[in-house]
Amino acid sequence: MTRKQRLAALIAALSSPGDHGLTVLANRLKRSPAQVRLDIDDLLVAGYPIETAPDASWRMVRLSALPSLTVTEEELNALRLAVNRVPGSEAASLARLLDRAIPDYFPGIDLDNLTTDIPGMAMKACAPFLPILRRAIRLQCWIQVHYQDADGSLTDRRLHPLGLERWSHSWALVAWCTLRHDFRTFRLDRIASLTVTDEIAPHRLGRDLATFAALHRQRDD
């Protein structure tokens, strides 16, 4: 049982008529009393309307005002993106319905700050490389890429991947390039192929992400 399913089962138990003691809840949910108590504490912290009786029992109140347990911020973001793709005046109506569906006290959700950009072809082309590069950066492995530059020329590059940058319509890899003997940025949508090697790139002074950032700050000044 997932945590979401476990909490949903506890909410259902607390929502039934009467007060519910710890032992009764533990037997009903087939969990230890200590685990049930921790889940109750989590629901209290999240703002669920649980009342505690003097005899250390609990019950749920104001059932119509319960915050959602099944919608995450990422899921809301996906809904907002889908609504923004609806043509005409219906989009505004659907957006208002979405806003009304979320209680004011829903923790961590700010509908005004959800992204509204629709990924273009370049961003979609970047997606397959992102998890591979994040892993290579974490492990500090050398990578080999077949790369197409802005003029359409293809070159093979051996790179020490340092970090990823989100550009307006694409992602870019910051890396030390052995072909240029310098820092370079590579648009992920221009990578024709990518191979992660088993060779670990040694740490060298002046070839890290902090140095790259410092050099770019100087250029910006």
Buried (B, 14 or more C-beta within 10 A) or exposed (E): EEEEEBBBBBBEBBEEEEBBBBEBBBEBBEBEBEEBBEBBEBBEEBBBBBEEEEEEBBBBEEEEEBBEBEBEBEEBBEBBBEBBEEEEEEBEEBBEEBEEEBEEEBEEBEBEEBEEEEEEEBBEBBEEBEEBBEEBBEEBBBBBBBBBEEEEEEEEBBBBBBBBEEEEBBBBBBBBBEEEEEBBBBBBBBBEEBEBEEEEBEEEEEBBBEBBBEEEEEEEE
